[in-house]
Amino acid sequence: MKVYTRCIECREEITFSTFAPNRVEMAMREGENKKMDCSNCHARITVPIDDIYTKKSTLINWVGLFLFIVGSALTFLFVYPLLYQTNNPYGIYVTSGSLLLPGVIYALLKKQDSDRVGKFNRHNLKGRVHNIGR
């Protein structure tokens, strides 16, 4: 998962990847503070885990658009001619249903991404008594 924070010195956004599903897991793996280098001002900074956040992925939008285009093309190339050559009275329902399938897949991907972002950003370490990173 791609996570973000801001440099304390220059206020530029720093991006890095982690496999932790939330901040608590990240703190257990890496400690309460994350040491990193800013690529803009080259300062060595220490950032508390609570100052790290994640955003919704733009890749999901591109995947959804790709699925819709490919799904629509396949529908009109294969499903549409077969249904209307046989004079099937339910052809319009099958065609519209097959066009709806990429939209449903896109909606599920967006929901899963939104849940992932919400779960990571919701769990904080502040106010807890813990012994991580000592």
mmCIF file of the C-alpha atoms, coordinates in Angstrom:
data_MODEL
# 
_entry.id   MODEL 
# 
loop_
_atom_site.group_PDB 
_atom_site.id 
_atom_site.type_symbol 
_atom_site.label_atom_id 
_atom_site.label_alt_id 
_atom_site.label_comp_id 
_atom_site.label_asym_id 
_atom_site.label_entity_id 
_atom_site.label_seq_id 
_atom_site.pdbx_PDB_ins_code 
_atom_site.Cartn_x 
_atom_site.Cartn_y 
_atom_site.Cartn_z 
_atom_site.occupancy 
_atom_site.B_iso_or_equiv 
_atom_site.pdbx_formal_charge 
_atom_site.auth_seq_id 
_atom_site.auth_comp_id 
_atom_site.auth_asym_id 
_atom_site.auth_atom_id 
_atom_site.pdbx_PDB_model_num 
ATOM 1   C CA . MET A 1 1   ? 0.000   0.000   0.000   1.00 0.00 ? 1   MET A CA 1 
ATOM 2   C CA . LYS A 1 2   ? 1.263   3.476   -0.806  1.00 0.00 ? 2   LYS A CA 1 
ATOM 3   C CA . VAL A 1 3   ? 1.372   5.793   2.220   1.00 0.00 ? 3   VAL A CA 1 
ATOM 4   C CA . TYR A 1 4   ? 2.194   9.486   2.517   1.00 0.00 ? 4   TYR A CA 1 
ATOM 5   C CA . THR A 1 5   ? 3.565   11.987  4.984   1.00 0.00 ? 5   THR A CA 1 
ATOM 6   C CA . ARG A 1 6   ? 4.935   15.536  4.861   1.00 0.00 ? 6   ARG A CA 1 
ATOM 7   C CA . CYS A 1 7   ? 8.535   16.565  5.370   1.00 0.00 ? 7   CYS A CA 1 
ATOM 8   C CA . ILE A 1 8   ? 8.991   18.597  8.546   1.00 0.00 ? 8   ILE A CA 1 
ATOM 9   C CA . GLU A 1 9   ? 11.583  20.839  6.887   1.00 0.00 ? 9   GLU A CA 1 
ATOM 10  C CA . CYS A 1 10  ? 10.158  21.687  3.434   1.00 0.00 ? 10  CYS A CA 1 
ATOM 11  C CA . ARG A 1 11  ? 6.504   20.485  3.748   1.00 0.00 ? 11  ARG A CA 1 
ATOM 12  C CA . GLU A 1 12  ? 6.805   18.369  0.573   1.00 0.00 ? 12  GLU A CA 1 
ATOM 13  C CA . GLU A 1 13  ? 4.858   15.133  0.427   1.00 0.00 ? 13  GLU A CA 1 
ATOM 14  C CA . ILE A 1 14  ? 6.917   11.961  0.876   1.00 0.00 ? 14  ILE A CA 1 
ATOM 15  C CA . THR A 1 15  ? 5.623   8.679   -0.516  1.00 0.00 ? 15  THR A CA 1 
ATOM 16  C CA . PHE A 1 16  ? 6.656   5.148   0.432   1.00 0.00 ? 16  PHE A CA 1 
ATOM 17  C CA . SER A 1 17  ? 5.164   1.669   0.434   1.00 0.00 ? 17  SER A CA 1 
ATOM 18  C CA . THR A 1 18  ? 4.211   -0.658  3.276   1.00 0.00 ? 18  THR A CA 1 
ATOM 19  C CA . PHE A 1 19  ? 2.459   -3.980  3.672   1.00 0.00 ? 19  PHE A CA 1 
ATOM 20  C CA . ALA A 1 20  ? 0.829   -2.974  6.969   1.00 0.00 ? 20  ALA A CA 1 
ATOM 21  C CA . PRO A 1 21  ? -2.991  -2.768  6.780   1.00 0.00 ? 21  PRO A CA 1 
ATOM 22  C CA . ASN A 1 22  ? -3.208  -0.074  9.514   1.00 0.00 ? 22  ASN A CA 1 
ATOM 23  C CA . ARG A 1 23  ? -1.031  2.185   11.654  1.00 0.00 ? 23  ARG A CA 1 
ATOM 24  C CA . VAL A 1 24  ? -0.983  -0.208  14.601  1.00 0.00 ? 24  VAL A CA 1 
ATOM 25  C CA . GLU A 1 25  ? 0.468   -3.012  12.470  1.00 0.00 ? 25  GLU A CA 1 
ATOM 26  C CA . MET A 1 26  ? 2.927   -0.543  10.956  1.00 0.00 ? 26  MET A CA 1 
ATOM 27  C CA . ALA A 1 27  ? 4.081   0.512   14.426  1.00 0.00 ? 27  ALA A CA 1 
ATOM 28  C CA . MET A 1 28  ? 4.558   -3.123  15.446  1.00 0.00 ? 28  MET A CA 1 
ATOM 29  C CA . ARG A 1 29  ? 6.729   -3.741  12.379  1.00 0.00 ? 29  ARG A CA 1 
ATOM 30  C CA . GLU A 1 30  ? 8.726   -0.503  12.267  1.00 0.00 ? 30  GLU A CA 1 
ATOM 31  C CA . GLY A 1 31  ? 8.398   1.192   15.664  1.00 0.00 ? 31  GLY A CA 1 
ATOM 32  C CA . GLU A 1 32  ? 6.461   4.283   16.711  1.00 0.00 ? 32  GLU A CA 1 
ATOM 33  C CA . ASN A 1 33  ? 8.596   6.632   14.615  1.00 0.00 ? 33  ASN A CA 1 
ATOM 34  C CA . LYS A 1 34  ? 9.645   6.136   11.008  1.00 0.00 ? 34  LYS A CA 1 
ATOM 35  C CA . LYS A 1 35  ? 13.036  7.468   9.916   1.00 0.00 ? 35  LYS A CA 1 
ATOM 36  C CA . MET A 1 36  ? 13.266  8.549   6.281   1.00 0.00 ? 36  MET A CA 1 
ATOM 37  C CA . ASP A 1 37  ? 15.014  10.875  3.872   1.00 0.00 ? 37  ASP A CA 1 
ATOM 38  C CA . CYS A 1 38  ? 13.180  13.678  2.085   1.00 0.00 ? 38  CYS A CA 1 
ATOM 39  C CA . SER A 1 39  ? 13.786  13.501  -1.647  1.00 0.00 ? 39  SER A CA 1 
ATOM 40  C CA . ASN A 1 40  ? 13.223  17.253  -2.012  1.00 0.00 ? 40  ASN A CA 1 
ATOM 41  C CA . CYS A 1 41  ? 15.428  18.839  0.654   1.00 0.00 ? 41  CYS A CA 1 
ATOM 42  C CA . HIS A 1 42  ? 17.499  15.685  1.482   1.00 0.00 ? 42  HIS A CA 1 
ATOM 43  C CA . ALA A 1 43  ? 16.857  16.082  5.214   1.00 0.00 ? 43  ALA A CA 1 
ATOM 44  C CA . ARG A 1 44  ? 16.890  13.023  7.485   1.00 0.00 ? 44  ARG A CA 1 
ATOM 45  C CA . ILE A 1 45  ? 13.591  13.200  9.392   1.00 0.00 ? 45  ILE A CA 1 
ATOM 46  C CA . THR A 1 46  ? 11.769  11.139  11.986  1.00 0.00 ? 46  THR A CA 1 
ATOM 47  C CA . VAL A 1 47  ? 8.005   11.031  11.526  1.00 0.00 ? 47  VAL A CA 1 
ATOM 48  C CA . PRO A 1 48  ? 5.529   9.676   14.102  1.00 0.00 ? 48  PRO A CA 1 
ATOM 49  C CA . ILE A 1 49  ? 3.366   6.854   12.739  1.00 0.00 ? 49  ILE A CA 1 
ATOM 50  C CA . ASP A 1 50  ? 0.233   8.913   13.458  1.00 0.00 ? 50  ASP A CA 1 
ATOM 51  C CA . ASP A 1 51  ? 1.381   11.517  10.894  1.00 0.00 ? 51  ASP A CA 1 
ATOM 52  C CA . ILE A 1 52  ? 1.384   8.926   8.098   1.00 0.00 ? 52  ILE A CA 1 
ATOM 53  C CA . TYR A 1 53  ? -1.770  8.558   6.004   1.00 0.00 ? 53  TYR A CA 1 
ATOM 54  C CA . THR A 1 54  ? -2.973  6.923   2.816   1.00 0.00 ? 54  THR A CA 1 
ATOM 55  C CA . LYS A 1 55  ? -5.118  8.132   -0.085  1.00 0.00 ? 55  LYS A CA 1 
ATOM 56  C CA . LYS A 1 56  ? -7.526  6.520   -2.488  1.00 0.00 ? 56  LYS A CA 1 
ATOM 57  C CA . SER A 1 57  ? -5.795  4.869   -5.409  1.00 0.00 ? 57  SER A CA 1 
ATOM 58  C CA . THR A 1 58  ? -6.048  6.388   -8.880  1.00 0.00 ? 58  THR A CA 1 
ATOM 59  C CA . LEU A 1 59  ? -5.131  3.002   -10.328 1.00 0.00 ? 59  LEU A CA 1 
ATOM 60  C CA . ILE A 1 60  ? -8.650  1.769   -9.505  1.00 0.00 ? 60  ILE A CA 1 
ATOM 61  C CA . ASN A 1 61  ? -10.134 4.387   -11.855 1.00 0.00 ? 61  ASN A CA 1 
ATOM 62  C CA . TRP A 1 62  ? -7.881  3.273   -14.693 1.00 0.00 ? 62  TRP A CA 1 
ATOM 63  C CA . VAL A 1 63  ? -8.656  -0.401  -14.066 1.00 0.00 ? 63  VAL A CA 1 
ATOM 64  C CA . GLY A 1 64  ? -12.380 0.375   -14.034 1.00 0.00 ? 64  GLY A CA 1 
ATOM 65  C CA . LEU A 1 65  ? -12.171 2.298   -17.292 1.00 0.00 ? 65  LEU A CA 1 
ATOM 66  C CA . PHE A 1 66  ? -10.182 -0.525  -18.894 1.00 0.00 ? 66  PHE A CA 1 
ATOM 67  C CA . LEU A 1 67  ? -12.693 -3.137  -17.701 1.00 0.00 ? 67  LEU A CA 1 
ATOM 68  C CA . PHE A 1 68  ? -15.596 -1.099  -19.031 1.00 0.00 ? 68  PHE A CA 1 
ATOM 69  C CA . ILE A 1 69  ? -14.008 -0.600  -22.455 1.00 0.00 ? 69  ILE A CA 1 
ATOM 70  C CA . VAL A 1 70  ? -12.947 -4.244  -22.809 1.00 0.00 ? 70  VAL A CA 1 
ATOM 71  C CA . GLY A 1 71  ? -16.257 -5.524  -21.416 1.00 0.00 ? 71  GLY A CA 1 
ATOM 72  C CA . SER A 1 72  ? -18.260 -3.332  -23.784 1.00 0.00 ? 72  SER A CA 1 
ATOM 73  C CA . ALA A 1 73  ? -16.176 -4.361  -26.782 1.00 0.00 ? 73  ALA A CA 1 
ATOM 74  C CA . LEU A 1 74  ? -16.505 -8.058  -25.952 1.00 0.00 ? 74  LEU A CA 1 
ATOM 75  C CA . THR A 1 75  ? -20.246 -7.668  -25.474 1.00 0.00 ? 75  THR A CA 1 
ATOM 76  C CA . PHE A 1 76  ? -20.762 -6.037  -28.846 1.00 0.00 ? 76  PHE A CA 1 
ATOM 77  C CA . LEU A 1 77  ? -18.388 -8.434  -30.612 1.00 0.00 ? 77  LEU A CA 1 
ATOM 78  C CA . PHE A 1 78  ? -19.659 -11.731 -29.229 1.00 0.00 ? 78  PHE A CA 1 
ATOM 79  C CA . VAL A 1 79  ? -22.838 -11.547 -27.163 1.00 0.00 ? 79  VAL A CA 1 
ATOM 80  C CA . TYR A 1 80  ? -24.837 -8.991  -29.139 1.00 0.00 ? 80  TYR A CA 1 
ATOM 81  C CA . PRO A 1 81  ? -24.663 -10.750 -32.581 1.00 0.00 ? 81  PRO A CA 1 
ATOM 82  C CA . LEU A 1 82  ? -25.441 -14.184 -31.140 1.00 0.00 ? 82  LEU A CA 1 
ATOM 83  C CA . LEU A 1 83  ? -28.543 -13.003 -29.348 1.00 0.00 ? 83  LEU A CA 1 
ATOM 84  C CA . TYR A 1 84  ? -29.999 -11.050 -32.239 1.00 0.00 ? 84  TYR A CA 1 
ATOM 85  C CA . GLN A 1 85  ? -29.238 -13.652 -34.919 1.00 0.00 ? 85  GLN A CA 1 
ATOM 86  C CA . THR A 1 86  ? -31.434 -16.157 -33.088 1.00 0.00 ? 86  THR A CA 1 
ATOM 87  C CA . ASN A 1 87  ? -34.238 -13.589 -32.510 1.00 0.00 ? 87  ASN A CA 1 
ATOM 88  C CA . ASN A 1 88  ? -34.027 -14.127 -28.769 1.00 0.00 ? 88  ASN A CA 1 
ATOM 89  C CA . PRO A 1 89  ? -36.665 -11.952 -27.023 1.00 0.00 ? 89  PRO A CA 1 
ATOM 90  C CA . TYR A 1 90  ? -34.441 -11.620 -23.944 1.00 0.00 ? 90  TYR A CA 1 
ATOM 91  C CA . GLY A 1 91  ? -31.405 -10.417 -25.885 1.00 0.00 ? 91  GLY A CA 1 
ATOM 92  C CA . ILE A 1 92  ? -31.642 -6.829  -24.731 1.00 0.00 ? 92  ILE A CA 1 
ATOM 93  C CA . TYR A 1 93  ? -31.595 -7.932  -21.074 1.00 0.00 ? 93  TYR A CA 1 
ATOM 94  C CA . VAL A 1 94  ? -28.555 -10.132 -21.558 1.00 0.00 ? 94  VAL A CA 1 
ATOM 95  C CA . THR A 1 95  ? -26.756 -7.377  -23.451 1.00 0.00 ? 95  THR A CA 1 
ATOM 96  C CA . SER A 1 96  ? -27.484 -4.729  -20.831 1.00 0.00 ? 96  SER A CA 1 
ATOM 97  C CA . GLY A 1 97  ? -26.585 -7.161  -18.049 1.00 0.00 ? 97  GLY A CA 1 
ATOM 98  C CA . SER A 1 98  ? -23.245 -7.923  -19.637 1.00 0.00 ? 98  SER A CA 1 
ATOM 99  C CA . LEU A 1 99  ? -22.596 -4.192  -19.966 1.00 0.00 ? 99  LEU A CA 1 
ATOM 100 C CA . LEU A 1 100 ? -23.478 -3.796  -16.292 1.00 0.00 ? 100 LEU A CA 1 
ATOM 101 C CA . LEU A 1 101 ? -20.931 -6.394  -15.159 1.00 0.00 ? 101 LEU A CA 1 
ATOM 102 C CA . PRO A 1 102 ? -17.827 -4.178  -15.618 1.00 0.00 ? 102 PRO A CA 1 
ATOM 103 C CA . GLY A 1 103 ? -19.611 -1.415  -13.692 1.00 0.00 ? 103 GLY A CA 1 
ATOM 104 C CA . VAL A 1 104 ? -20.322 -3.754  -10.791 1.00 0.00 ? 104 VAL A CA 1 
ATOM 105 C CA . ILE A 1 105 ? -16.696 -4.926  -10.721 1.00 0.00 ? 105 ILE A CA 1 
ATOM 106 C CA . TYR A 1 106 ? -15.528 -1.297  -10.728 1.00 0.00 ? 106 TYR A CA 1 
ATOM 107 C CA . ALA A 1 107 ? -17.894 -0.436  -7.866  1.00 0.00 ? 107 ALA A CA 1 
ATOM 108 C CA . LEU A 1 108 ? -16.599 -3.376  -5.810  1.00 0.00 ? 108 LEU A CA 1 
ATOM 109 C CA . LEU A 1 109 ? -12.991 -2.333  -6.405  1.00 0.00 ? 109 LEU A CA 1 
ATOM 110 C CA . LYS A 1 110 ? -13.772 1.260   -5.374  1.00 0.00 ? 110 LYS A CA 1 
ATOM 111 C CA . LYS A 1 111 ? -15.548 0.074   -2.212  1.00 0.00 ? 111 LYS A CA 1 
ATOM 112 C CA . GLN A 1 112 ? -12.638 -2.171  -1.261  1.00 0.00 ? 112 GLN A CA 1 
ATOM 113 C CA . ASP A 1 113 ? -10.156 0.666   -1.821  1.00 0.00 ? 113 ASP A CA 1 
ATOM 114 C CA . SER A 1 114 ? -12.278 3.061   0.241   1.00 0.00 ? 114 SER A CA 1 
ATOM 115 C CA . ASP A 1 115 ? -12.462 0.530   3.094   1.00 0.00 ? 115 ASP A CA 1 
ATOM 116 C CA . ARG A 1 116 ? -8.683  0.051   2.969   1.00 0.00 ? 116 ARG A CA 1 
ATOM 117 C CA . VAL A 1 117 ? -8.040  3.803   3.160   1.00 0.00 ? 117 VAL A CA 1 
ATOM 118 C CA . GLY A 1 118 ? -10.580 4.282   5.951   1.00 0.00 ? 118 GLY A CA 1 
ATOM 119 C CA . LYS A 1 119 ? -9.167  1.422   7.996   1.00 0.00 ? 119 LYS A CA 1 
ATOM 120 C CA . PHE A 1 120 ? -5.595  2.712   7.775   1.00 0.00 ? 120 PHE A CA 1 
ATOM 121 C CA . ASN A 1 121 ? -6.454  6.342   8.500   1.00 0.00 ? 121 ASN A CA 1 
ATOM 122 C CA . ARG A 1 122 ? -8.908  5.551   11.316  1.00 0.00 ? 122 ARG A CA 1 
ATOM 123 C CA . HIS A 1 123 ? -6.578  3.601   13.645  1.00 0.00 ? 123 HIS A CA 1 
ATOM 124 C CA . ASN A 1 124 ? -4.191  5.846   15.582  1.00 0.00 ? 124 ASN A CA 1 
ATOM 125 C CA . LEU A 1 125 ? -1.619  5.145   18.269  1.00 0.00 ? 125 LEU A CA 1 
ATOM 126 C CA . LYS A 1 126 ? -2.294  8.337   20.254  1.00 0.00 ? 126 LYS A CA 1 
ATOM 127 C CA . GLY A 1 127 ? -3.498  7.874   23.808  1.00 0.00 ? 127 GLY A CA 1 
ATOM 128 C CA . ARG A 1 128 ? -2.576  4.210   24.027  1.00 0.00 ? 128 ARG A CA 1 
ATOM 129 C CA . VAL A 1 129 ? -0.118  2.673   26.445  1.00 0.00 ? 129 VAL A CA 1 
ATOM 130 C CA . HIS A 1 130 ? 2.212   0.417   24.506  1.00 0.00 ? 130 HIS A CA 1 
ATOM 131 C CA . ASN A 1 131 ? 5.772   -0.766  24.476  1.00 0.00 ? 131 ASN A CA 1 
ATOM 132 C CA . ILE A 1 132 ? 6.581   -0.795  20.788  1.00 0.00 ? 132 ILE A CA 1 
ATOM 133 C CA . GLY A 1 133 ? 9.934   0.428   19.533  1.00 0.00 ? 133 GLY A CA 1 
ATOM 134 C CA . ARG A 1 134 ? 11.825  0.682   22.820  1.00 0.00 ? 134 ARG A CA 1 
# 
